[in-house]
């Protein structure tokens, strides 16, 4: 059964500001769902409405099939009765309390027996690998250790749902990567439902079982991260996911039987869809090409000039100029390319995306053949 269900949820601030606009979302038991989007898109507001820290303007929220909010029915269950844990961006640890006391404090307020508190604190410290720090104070811990204590404190009452608002944003890059792996391990170990707010698409890609991508309070796409990367619903989704980002090439198309001949200013390609498409005889399109699908070749294909080459050991990210069109490419392996050198490239595979230039919607995936 679904753990969390949002039905037509809207949140308005004042008269003209809509933070969340008629959001419908179903988060199943045991999922790791990331609420993803640019700053101000409504993801934190959505998280706070699930927790009960923010009151929706309209709609209904269910947790474990229990109605916890409904504006029409006058229901608004308080945060402490929703059986959710909330992990804030700042760790909010009590500086004058040891790790043990920080974790046990909430359990004491819930009137747990002392023996049960002691057993639970030791158990959760072992799960979070912080047993050796149990008598230390927060000031004696590193950022990553403080983060683990904050997670342990949130998990101590055994909440069915853990809500996290950009909990790794204050950590350095290496520690953030380490904590991502820790969170993924923790999700598997606890079996709890995780709802995670982030603006970092790589974080959402690596952690989530599903990603909810939001733009200006409106849900754009809700699916597994690899589906969002490979089959984005529109240009916004395609542009937001991936680093380096997808290449977008404006073009005019003429239908040729089941294929479309695309004229992209300085070259032409034949787009053959993987599934039959219903398209007009002529139209304006945007061709979406992931950088890893731009294949550097010998003396064949489209000619381009290297305007930047960024080797990282495992791969090299290239910027290529085809007259006034700039394309990103990824060459795998320990290679480098001289600035202003001329290379040729082509297209391989069948994961290229045809977008409608007017609606920006994804029309379908297909393969490319260079015509000239």
TIMIPA-91791 format. One line per 4 residues: their letters; for each residue z, y, x of N, C-alpha, C. Coordinates in steps of 0.1 Angstrom, whole numbers. Each point is the difference from the previous one (the first is absolute). Layout:
<mardos>
a) Z/Y/X/Z/Y/X/Z/Y/X  ...
</mardos>
This chain:
<mardos>
xxxx) 0/-12/8/0/12/-8/0/13/9  -6/10/-5/0/13/8/14/5/2  3/5/12/13/6/3/0/14/-5  -11/8/2/-1/14/-3/-13/2/-8
xxxx) 2/8/-11/-12/3/-7/1/15/-5  -10/8/4/-1/14/-4/-11/1/-10  3/5/-12/-9/1/-11/-3/15/-3  -12/5/3/-4/14/-3/10/10/4
xxxx) 5/-1/13/10/9/5/-6/13/4  6/11/-4/-4/13/3/12/8/4  -1/8/11/11/9/4/-6/14/2  6/10/-8/-5/14/1/12/8/6
xxxx) -4/10/8/9/9/5/-4/14/-4  8/6/-9/-4/13/-5/-12/-2/-10  -8/11/-2/-10/0/-10/-13/-6/6  -4/4/12/-13/-3/5/-1/-11/10
xxxx) 11/-6/5/0/-9/11/3/-14/-5  -10/-9/2/1/-14/-4/1/-9/13  12/-5/3/2/-8/12/-6/-14/-1  2/-6/-12/-5/-14/-3/-6/1/-13
xxxx) -13/-5/-1/-8/1/-12/-4/-13/-6  8/-4/-11/-3/-12/-8/-2/-12/10  10/-3/7/-1/-12/10/4/-13/-7  -8/-10/1/3/-13/-4/0/-9/12
xxxx) 11/-7/2/1/-8/12/9/-12/-3  -4/-12/5/8/-12/-1/3/-6/13  12/-1/4/4/-5/13/7/-13/-2  -6/-11/5/6/-13/-3/11/-4/9
xxxx) 8/-9/-5/12/-5/7/-4/-5/14  7/6/11/-2/-4/13/-11/7/7  -7/9/-6/-11/8/6/6/10/10  -9/4/10/3/11/9/-11/10/-3
xxxx) 3/10/-8/-10/10/-5/3/13/7  -11/6/6/1/13/6/-7/10/-9  8/11/-3/-6/12/-7/-5/9/11  -13/1/0/-7/7/11/-8/12/-5
xxxx) -1/10/8/-8/12/-3/4/12/8  -8/10/0/4/12/7/12/7/-5  6/9/8/12/8/-4/-3/7/-14  10/-1/-8/0/6/-13/-8/-7/-11
xxxx) -3/-13/2/-8/-7/-9/8/-6/-11  13/-1/1/9/-5/-10/6/-13/3  -1/-5/12/5/-14/3/15/0/1  6/10/6/15/0/1/6/3/-14
xxxx) -7/8/-8/5/2/-14/0/-13/-8  -11/-8/2/-1/-13/-7/12/-9/4  3/0/13/11/-8/5/13/4/-6  2/13/0/13/5/-5/1/-2/-15
xxxx) -11/0/-8/0/-4/-14/4/-14/-2  -5/-9/8/4/-14/0/15/-2/2  5/8/10/14/-1/3/9/6/-10  -5/9/-8/8/7/-10/5/13/6
xxxx) -5/5/12/5/12/6/-9/12/-6  -11/-3/-6/-8/10/-6/-4/-5/-14  0/9/-10/-2/-4/-14/-15/3/-3  -7/-10/-5/-14/2/-4/-1/9/-12
xxxx) -12/7/-1/-2/8/-12/-5/-8/-12  -7/-11/3/-6/-9/-10/0/-14/6  -1/-10/-9/-3/-13/3/12/-9/0  -2/-13/5/11/-10/1/0/-7/13
xxxx) 12/-4/4/2/-7/12/9/-13/-3  -5/-11/5/7/-13/-2/3/-6/14  12/-5/1/4/-7/12/6/-14/-4  -7/-11/4/4/-13/-4/0/-1/-15
xxxx) -10/5/-6/-3/0/-15/11/8/-8  9/7/7/10/9/-7/-6/14/0  0/6/-12/-5/14/-1/11/9/6  -3/7/11/9/9/6/-3/14/-2
xxxx) -12/3/-5/-3/14/-4/-11/0/-11  2/8/-10/-10/3/-10/3/13/-6  -9/10/1/2/13/-6/-1/-1/-16  -8/-9/-5/-2/-2/-14/13/-6/-7
xxxx) 6/-10/8/11/-7/-6/14/6/5  -1/10/8/13/6/4/8/-9/10  -7/-8/8/7/-9/9/-1/6/14  11/0/8/0/5/14/12/-7/7
xxxx) -2/-12/5/11/-7/7/3/7/13  13/1/3/4/7/12/-4/-8/13  -2/7/11/-4/-7/13/8/-11/4  14/1/-2/9/-11/5/-1/-12/-9
xxxx) -7/0/-11/-1/-11/-9/-14/-6/0  -9/4/9/-13/-5/1/-2/-11/10  10/-3/8/0/-11/10/-11/2/10  -1/13/5/-10/3/10/8/6/12
xxxx) -6/-2/12/6/7/12/-10/10/4  5/12/5/-9/11/4/3/3/14  -10/0/9/1/4/14/-7/13/2  7/10/4/-5/13/1/-7/2/14
xxxx) -7/11/1/-7/4/12/10/2/12  10/8/-3/11/1/10/10/-11/-3  7/-6/10/7/-12/-2/13/2/-8  5/13/0/12/3/-8/12/-9/3
xxxx) 2/-3/12/12/-8/4/12/9/1  12/-6/-3/12/8/1/4/0/15  0/12/6/2/1/15/14/-4/4  10/1/-9/14/-3/4/3/-15/-3
xxxx) -10/-8/-5/3/-14/-3/-8/-9/10  6/-11/3/-7/-10/8/-11/-6/-8  -8/-8/7/-11/-8/-7/6/-8/-11  11/-7/3/6/-9/-10/4/8/-12
xxxx) 6/12/2/5/8/-12/-12/6/-7  -10/4/7/-12/6/-7/-6/-10/-10  0/-13/5/-6/-10/-9/9/-5/-11  13/0/3/10/-5/-10/4/10/-10
xxxx) -2/13/3/4/11/-9/-4/-2/-14  -13/-2/-2/-6/-1/-13/6/-13/-8  2/-10/8/5/-13/-6/14/2/-5  8/8/8/14/3/-4/0/8/-13
xxxx) -9/10/-1/-1/8/-12/-4/-9/-12  -7/-11/2/-4/-9/-10/11/-10/-3  11/1/6/12/-8/-2/-2/-15/4  -8/-2/10/-1/-13/6/13/-5/6
xxxx) 3/-13/-1/12/-5/8/-2/2/15  11/2/7/0/3/14/-7/-12/8  3/-12/-4/-6/-12/7/-15/0/-2  -4/3/-12/-15/0/-3/-7/11/7
xxxx) 7/12/1/-6/11/8/-2/-3/14  11/-6/6/-1/-4/14/-11/-10/3  -1/-10/-9/-11/-10/2/-14/6/-1  -1/9/-10/-13/6/-3/-4/10/12
xxxx) 9/8/5/-3/9/11/-4/-8/12  7/-11/3/-4/-8/12/-13/-7/-2  -3/-4/-12/-13/-7/-3/-11/10/1  1/12/-5/-11/9/0/-2/6/14
xxxx) 11/1/8/-1/5/14/-8/-11/8  3/-12/-3/-8/-11/7/-14/0/-4  -3/2/-13/-14/1/-4/-8/12/7  7/11/1/-6/12/6/2/0/15
xxxx) 6/-10/6/2/-1/14/8/12/6  11/3/-6/8/12/5/15/-5/1  2/-13/1/14/-5/1/8/7/11  -7/2/12/7/5/11/4/15/-1
xxxx) -5/7/-10/3/14/-2/9/2/-12  7/-10/-5/7/1/-12/12/9/1  6/2/11/11/10/2/-4/13/6  -13/2/2/-4/13/5/-2/10/-11
xxxx) 0/13/5/-3/11/-9/-15/4/1  -5/7/-11/-15/3/0/-4/8/13  9/9/5/-4/8/11/-2/-9/13  5/-12/0/-1/-9/11/-12/-9/-1
xxxx) -8/2/-10/-12/-9/-3/-13/8/2  -10/-8/4/-14/6/1/-6/2/-14  -11/7/-1/-6/2/-13/-4/-13/-7  -5/-9/7/-4/-13/-6/13/-8/-5
xxxx) 10/1/8/13/-7/-4/6/7/-13  -1/13/0/5/7/-12/-8/-4/-12  -13/-1/2/-9/-4/-11/4/-14/-5  3/-9/9/4/-13/-5/13/0/-7
xxxx) 9/8/4/13/2/-7/-3/5/-14  -8/10/-1/-4/6/-14/-6/-11/-9  -9/-8/6/-6/-11/-8/11/-10/-4  9/-3/9/10/-10/-3/9/5/-11
xxxx) 4/13/1/9/6/-11/-7/-1/-13  -13/3/-1/-8/0/-12/-1/-15/-6  -1/-9/9/-2/-14/-4/13/-7/-3  11/5/4/13/-7/-1/3/-4/-14
xxxx) -2/8/-11/3/-4/-13/-10/-10/-7  -9/-5/8/-11/-9/-5/-8/6/-11  -6/12/2/-9/5/-10/-13/-8/-1  -5/-2/-12/-12/-7/-2/-12/8/4
xxxx) 2/14/1/-11/9/3/5/9/11  -8/2/11/4/9/11/-11/11/0  4/13/-3/-9/11/0/2/8/13  -11/3/7/1/6/13/-10/12/1
xxxx) 6/12/4/-8/12/0/-2/4/15  -12/-4/5/-4/3/14/12/-2/10  5/-12/0/12/-3/8/-2/0/15  -13/-1/5/-3/-1/14/-5/13/6
xxxx) -1/10/-8/-7/13/5/8/7/11  13/-3/1/7/7/11/1/-8/13  -7/-11/1/0/-8/12/-12/2/8  1/-2/13/-11/1/9/-10/-11/-3
xxxx) -13/1/6/-11/-9/-4/4/-14/3  5/-3/12/3/-14/4/11/-6/-9  10/7/-3/11/-4/-8/-4/-2/-14  -9/9/-5/-6/-1/-13/-7/-14/-2
xxxx) -8/-3/10/-7/-13/0/9/-12/-1  11/1/9/10/-11/0/7/-1/-14  3/11/-6/7/0/-13/-10/-5/-11  -13/3/1/-9/-6/-10/1/-15/0
xxxx) 0/-6/12/1/-14/1/13/-5/-6  11/8/3/13/-4/-6/0/0/-15  -6/11/-6/0/1/-14/-8/-11/-7  -11/-4/7/-8/-11/-6/8/-13/1
xxxx) 7/-2/11/8/-12/1/11/0/-10  6/11/-2/11/2/-10/-5/-3/-14  -11/5/-3/-6/-2/-14/-2/-15/-2  -5/-8/10/-1/-14/-2/13/-7/-1
xxxx) 10/5/8/13/-7/0/8/2/-13  -1/12/-6/8/3/-12/-7/-3/-13  -13/0/0/-7/-3/-12/1/11/-11  5/12/4/2/11/-9/-13/7/-2
xxxx) -1/9/-10/-11/8/-2/1/13/8  -10/3/8/1/13/8/-10/10/-5  4/12/-3/-9/11/-3/2/11/10  -11/3/7/1/8/13/-10/12/-1
xxxx) 6/11/2/-8/13/0/-5/3/15  -12/3/1/-5/4/14/-13/8/-2  -3/9/10/-13/6/0/-8/-5/11  5/-10/7/-6/-7/12/-8/-12/-5
xxxx) -14/1/0/-8/-11/-5/2/-13/9  2/2/13/1/-12/8/14/-8/-3  10/8/-4/13/-6/-4/-2/-8/-13  -7/6/-10/-3/-6/-12/-8/-13/2
xxxx) -10/1/9/-9/-12/2/8/-11/6  9/2/10/6/-10/7/12/-7/-8  7/8/-9/12/-5/-6/-2/-6/-14  -10/6/-7/0/-2/-15/-7/-13/-4
xxxx) 5/-5/-12/-8/-10/-7/-9/7/-9  3/12/-5/-9/8/-8/3/15/4  -11/8/-2/1/14/3/-4/8/-13  8/10/-3/-3/9/-12/-4/13/6
xxxx) -13/3/0/-5/13/6/0/11/-11  6/11/3/2/10/-10/-7/13/5  -6/8/-8/-6/13/3/4/9/-11  7/11/3/4/11/-9/6/-6/-13
xxxx) 9/-10/2/7/-6/-11/-8/-10/-8  -12/-3/4/-8/-10/-8/-3/-12/9  2/-12/-6/-2/-13/7/-15/-1/3  -4/-2/12/-14/-2/4/-3/-15/1
xxxx) 9/-8/6/-3/-14/2/13/-8/3  1/-12/-6/12/-8/2/-4/-14/3  1/-5/12/-5/-13/4/6/-3/14  -3/-13/5/4/-3/13/-6/9/10
xxxx) 7/2/12/-5/10/10/-14/-3/5  -3/-13/3/-13/-3/5/-11/2/-10  3/-1/-13/-10/3/-11/-2/15/-1  11/8/2/-2/14/0/-8/5/12
xxxx) 1/-7/11/-7/4/12/-15/-4/-1  -2/-12/-5/-14/-6/-1/-8/4/-12  7/3/-11/-7/3/-13/7/12/-6  0/12/6/7/12/-6/-7/4/-13
xxxx) 8/4/-10/-6/4/-13/-8/12/0  2/9/9/-7/13/1/1/6/14  -7/12/1/0/6/13/14/4/6  9/4/-9/13/3/4/7/-12/6
xxxx) 0/-11/-6/6/-12/5/-6/-4/13  -13/0/1/-7/-4/12/3/9/11  2/13/-2/3/10/10/14/-1/5  9/-3/-9/14/-1/3/4/-12/8
xxxx) -7/-11/-2/4/-13/7/-9/-2/12  6/-3/11/-8/-3/12/2/11/11  1/-4/12/1/9/12/-8/-6/12  -11/5/4/-7/12/-5/-5/-2/-15
xxxx) -2/11/-6/-4/-1/-14/-14/-4/-2  -3/-4/-13/-14/-5/-3/-10/12/2  -12/-4/4/-11/9/1/-6/2/-14  -2/13/-4/-7/2/-13/-13/8/3
xxxx) -11/-7/-4/-13/5/3/-7/4/-13  -2/13/-3/-7/4/-12/-15/-5/0  -5/-5/-11/-14/-4/1/-6/0/-14  -13/-1/0/-8/-1/-13/-5/-14/-1
xxxx) 1/-6/-12/-4/-14/-2/-11/-2/-10  -9/-9/3/-11/-4/-9/1/-15/-2  1/-5/-12/2/-14/-3/-13/-8/4  2/-11/7/-10/-9/4/3/-14/-5
xxxx) -4/-4/-11/4/-13/-6/15/0/-1  7/-9/6/15/-1/0/6/8/11  -8/6/9/6/7/11/-2/15/-2  5/8/9/-1/15/-1/-4/5/14
xxxx) -11/7/0/-4/7/13/7/13/1  8/1/11/8/12/2/-5/9/11  -3/12/-3/-5/10/10/12/9/4  4/-2/13/13/7/5/-4/10/10
xxxx) -8/10/-4/-5/11/9/-7/-5/12  6/-6/9/-7/-3/13/-4/-15/2  4/-8/-10/-4/-14/0/0/-6/-14  -6/-11/-2/-1/-6/-13/5/-15/1
xxxx) 7/-5/-10/4/-13/0/-2/-6/-14  -1/-13/-1/-1/-7/-13/14/-7/-3  5/4/-11/13/-5/-4/-2/-11/-10  4/-12/3/-1/-12/-9/14/-4/-5
xxxx) 3/3/-13/13/-3/-5/3/-15/0  13/-3/1/5/-14/0/-1/-5/-15  2/9/-9/-1/-3/-15/-10/9/-6  -7/-4/-10/-10/8/-7/6/13/-5
xxxx) -6/12/2/5/13/-4/-10/6/-10  6/7/-10/-8/7/-9/-1/15/4  -11/4/6/-2/13/6/-12/7/-5  0/13/0/-12/7/-4/-11/-1/10
xxxx) -13/3/-4/-11/-1/10/2/8/12  7/12/-1/3/9/11/14/6/-2  6/3/11/14/5/-1/5/5/13  11/8/-1/7/5/12/12/-9/2
xxxx) 2/-5/13/10/-9/3/7/4/13  12/-6/2/7/1/13/1/-14/6  -5/-3/12/1/-13/6/13/0/8  9/-10/-3/12/-2/8/-1/-11/10
xxxx) 3/4/13/-2/-10/11/13/0/8  8/-11/0/11/0/9/-4/0/15  8/7/8/-4/1/14/-2/-13/7  7/-11/-3/-1/-13/6/-14/-6/-3
xxxx) -7/5/-11/-12/-6/-3/-12/7/6  3/10/8/-11/7/7/-1/-7/14  -10/-8/2/-1/-9/12/-9/6/10  6/2/12/-8/6/12/-9/-11/5
xxxx) -13/3/1/-10/-9/5/-7/4/13  -9/-8/4/-7/4/13/-10/11/-2  -13/-3/-2/-10/10/-2/-6/0/-14  8/-7/-10/-5/0/-13/9/8/-10
xxxx) -6/3/-11/8/7/-11/-1/15/1  10/7/-6/0/14/-1/5/6/13  -6/11/5/4/6/12/11/11/-3  10/-1/9/11/10/-2/5/4/14
xxxx) 7/12/0/5/5/12/16/-1/0  6/-5/11/14/-1/0/7/14/2  7/4/-10/7/13/2/15/-2/3  5/-12/-2/14/-3/5/1/-15/1
xxxx) 8/-5/10/3/-14/2/14/-1/3  8/-8/-8/14/-1/1/4/-15/2  0/-5/13/4/-14/2/15/-2/-1  4/-11/-7/15/-3/-1/3/-13/6
xxxx) -10/-7/7/3/-13/5/-7/-11/-8  6/-2/-12/-6/-10/-9/-13/5/-7  -1/13/-2/-12/5/-6/-3/14/4  -12/6/-3/-3/13/4/-5/7/-13
xxxx) 6/12/-3/-5/7/-12/-10/11/5  -12/0/-7/-11/8/4/-3/10/-11  -4/12/4/-7/10/-9/-14/1/5  -9/-3/-10/-14/1/3/-7/10/-8
xxxx) -9/8/7/-8/10/-7/-14/-5/-2  -4/0/-13/-15/-2/-3/-5/13/-5  -4/9/9/-4/14/-3/13/7/-5  -1/4/-13/12/7/-6/9/-9/-8
xxxx) -1/-13/1/9/-10/-6/9/-6/10  13/0/-2/9/-6/9/6/-13/-7  0/-11/8/5/-13/-5/11/-5/10  10/-6/-6/10/-7/8/-4/-15/1
xxxx) 2/-6/12/-2/-14/3/11/-6/8  2/-13/-1/10/-7/8/-7/-11/7  1/1/14/-6/-10/8/12/-9/6  0/-13/-3/11/-8/4/-1/-5/14
xxxx) 11/-1/7/0/-4/14/4/12/9  2/-3/13/3/11/9/-12/6/6  -5/10/-8/-13/6/3/2/15/-1  -8/8/7/0/14/-1/-15/5/0
xxxx) -2/12/-5/-14/5/0/0/15/5  -10/3/8/-1/14/6/-3/10/-11  7/11/1/-3/11/-9/-15/5/1  -5/3/-11/-14/4/-1/-11/-11/3
xxxx) 5/-12/2/-9/-11/2/-7/-4/-13  -12/-5/0/-7/-4/-12/1/-15/-2  4/-4/-12/1/-14/-3/-7/-3/-13  -2/-13/-3/-6/-4/-13/10/-8/-8
xxxx) 0/1/-13/9/-7/-8/-7/-5/-13  7/-10/-6/-6/-6/-12/12/-3/-10  -4/-7/-10/10/-4/-11/-1/-15/-2  12/-7/0/1/-14/-2/10/-3/-11
xxxx) -2/-11/-8/9/-4/-10/-4/5/-14  9/-2/-10/-3/4/-13/11/7/-7  8/8/8/11/7/-6/-2/15/0  -12/4/-1/-3/15/-1/1/4/-15
xxxx) 4/12/-3/3/4/-13/-9/11/-5  -5/-1/-12/-8/10/-6/9/8/-10  2/13/2/7/8/-9/-9/9/-8  3/3/-13/-7/10/-8/4/14/5
xxxx) -10/8/4/3/13/5/7/9/-10  -2/-1/-13/6/8/-10/14/-4/-4  1/-13/-4/13/-5/-5/9/-4/12  -5/-2/12/7/-5/12/4/-15/-2
xxxx) -4/-7/-11/5/-13/-2/-8/-10/9  7/-11/3/-6/-11/8/-10/-8/-10  -13/0/4/-10/-7/-8/-1/-15/4  2/-3/13/-1/-14/4/-1/-1/15
xxxx) 2/-12/5/-2/-4/14/-13/-6/3  -5/1/12/-13/-6/3/-2/0/15  -12/-5/4/-5/0/14/-10/11/2  -2/4/13/-9/10/4/-11/-5/9
xxxx) -12/5/-2/-11/-3/9/-7/13/4  -1/3/13/-5/12/5/-15/0/-2  -6/11/-7/-14/1/-2/-7/9/10  6/11/4/-5/9/10/11/9/5
</mardos>
